[in-house]
Amino acid sequence: MEKFVEQTFLFDFYGELLTERQRQVYTSVVFEDYSLSEVAEELGISRQGVHDMIRRCNRTLEEYEEKLHLVERFVDLRGKVGEIHKLTENEKDDPSMQKIGQIAAEILEEL
């Protein structure tokens, strides 16, 4: 998985478990593309402090995933439902397959 996508998933699933300040710094650097210097100046801390906080946040988010596997399960589930949806696309004549395809599409939409 691409690093940015992985960081996004980890933050989506576990970001609320970080402190408010950690979320603020992480969001600014990773998602809003602020430089370490810009964030450091805004918060009145060193550039190294921002860098260390980002590394700690990444490590913390990865540790949550190692223990809970929520992102792994999500990606796996999304893939399986996508497969079901693809398999039902070729069965337009069978009403039950159409219903299964519709349900799979709805699940994918929610995921």
Order of alpha helices (4+ residues) and beta strands (2+ residues): alpha-alpha-alpha-alpha-alpha-alpha
